[in-house]
Amino acid sequence: MILGCSLGLLSATGHAADAHGSDHSAKPAPKAAPAAGADKAAANDLASRIREGVDRNNQAGKGAKGEGATVIEVRMPKAVTKPSGALANPVDSRRAASTEAAHREPNSREALRAKAMAMANGEKAEGHEEKEDTHGHHGSAHWEYEGVNGPAAWGKMQPEFSTCSLGRRQSPIHILDSDTLVGPAEPLQVRYMPSGGSVVNNGHTLQVDLDPASPNTLTVRGSTYKLIQFHFHHPAEEKVNYKGFSMVAHLVHRNDQNQLAVVAVLMDPGPPSPLINKVWTYMPLDTQDRVQVPPGSINLSELLPQDTRYYQFLGSLTTPPCTEGVLWMVLKTPMTLSTEQLRLFAKLFPNNARPTQPLNGRVVREVP
Ligand SMILES: [Zn+2]
């Protein structure tokens, strides 16, 4: 089973969502335009060859792994295996995704079928995803950070994602000092203890789910929130006074009313982060991999700057379904991670940042 989009998290509105708010209960995206006829013919040819291959596989028994792989490698036309560059083209993006699936499970019927579908046309690839996408999901198209399923398309991919395009209080935002209200300070009251948990690659980020028993809390605006998970974006999603950052850690807290409060810690290259060192030590090897972290080894205090002054505003999850009503606190003082730590994450996630969203007259408090 995929872990990426099935991590239970109730958002501010009680909407079932994962760490990033994914909810895969609805229909996939609108159909893409069909590809050229040549591709279609090639796909039909491939499909029949695949049937042969699968039949041969079946005859040879379940252990015949090498044979299935040969079917793919030898008989795939070059056009399919060739890297297709930008993922802006729907068909190209399907190919890339399908190649990934085939790479992981070169013999599986799904992988073979995915290749044929991807070659046929975008429409059929969508139909394929409806039943079983390349990550093993059932019943939904997959949102991404680039290409046809990128941020601009999220709002139209599923009815449940409509807030991504229709919402007026979306995150992330570009924080400008000229727009903020400087008010009396409410210090950030965090109580973070050495905790255990697990690291998961959910396909969109690396995330640490803390043990439910972990006593990590944030108290703000008269309410106490419990830290449930934290994860990373590269580059940082937030911008402050026209400056971007290499990375941001989002510390996701939830109170008893299922409201969310997220603390964002901006990061730029510099001395290594001891906390990131621990998380990267237990890095999952695949999207289906979850790695347990020894009890007591995660201490979020290591991630926070001494100066915890912050910007505060109401926003949303920065991933589908982009649910609003999330209380954001972006710390003004950035922390550091080493270029090696950054490079490692960037290899897995070259870009997992949603572009900044319009402020639409929202108040941003600057807590001095
Ligand atoms: Zn995030």
Boltz pocket constraint, residues with backbone or C-beta under 6 A from the ligand:
constraints:
  - pocket:
      binder: B
      contacts: [[A, 231], [A, 232], [A, 233], [A, 250], [A, 318]]
      max_distance: 6.0
